[in-house]
């Protein structure tokens, strides 16, 4: 039998889900913050290039993806609520709805990438597009990982698992809510 002290994660013990997910989330937030900082420095040094390149993006597509991810995050939160009430089937339905939102996000992003590449706008076009592809691509990888995590959580839908998976999914939402205006809107 485990001693209660073996499960004491200090302040992390009060957080929902497995405490290790919060270590991962903090690490990911630090990495994204560093990327955002470097982006800001580069943008300040090449303002005209970044402004002209940014105008070639479609803020409507980014806005649609923002609404899709935020709605997906709501579905993930509803999954936690359902699981806390012991409604496992309802929890799984909400998780599948959250995953559907993530899949729509991916489809819109792939369409957007194909459109930009079709216009000849690649990683090598200029520093703005280098950051555009790296930042949104890194986020896209997190969406894919989050979808896989939600699939596992839907299969093994204990409350701790659902809280853990949805905590990561909310981090994906948070990053996009910062990334969208930074890349698409702020001039």
C-alpha positions, 0 to 999 in steps of 0.5 A: 500500500502506498504511503500518502506522502508518496502522492504529495506533489505539494502545490501541484496536488491541488491542480486537476488531473495528473500533476505531471501534466502541469509540469509539461504545460508549464514547460510548453508555455515557457517554450512558446513564450520564448518563441513569442519573444524572439518573434517580437524582437524580429518584428521590431527590427523588420517592421515593414517586412512583417506588416507587408507579409502579415497582410497576405494572411487571411485573418478570417481563417484564423478567426474561424480557427479561434472560434473552433478551438474555443468551442472545442475547449468548451466541449472538453470542459463539459466532458470533465463536468460529465465525468465528475457526475459519473456520466461516462458515456456523456463524457465520451460524447463531449470528448469526441465533440472536442476532437471533432473541433480539433480536426476542423482546426487541422483541416482549416490550417492545412487548407491555409498552408496549401494556399500560402505554399501555392502562392509561393509563400514558404519558410524561406520567403522572409522572416515573417513567413519563417515565424508563421510556419514555425509558430503555427506548425509547432502549435499544429503539432500540439493540436495533433498530440492533443487529439491523440491524448483526447482519444486515449482519454476517451478510451480510458475515461477516469476522472483523472485522465479526463482532467489531465487530457483536457488540461493539455487541450486548454493549453493548446487553446490558450496558445492559439488565443495568443498566437492568433492576434500576434501573427494575424492581427497586431500591427 
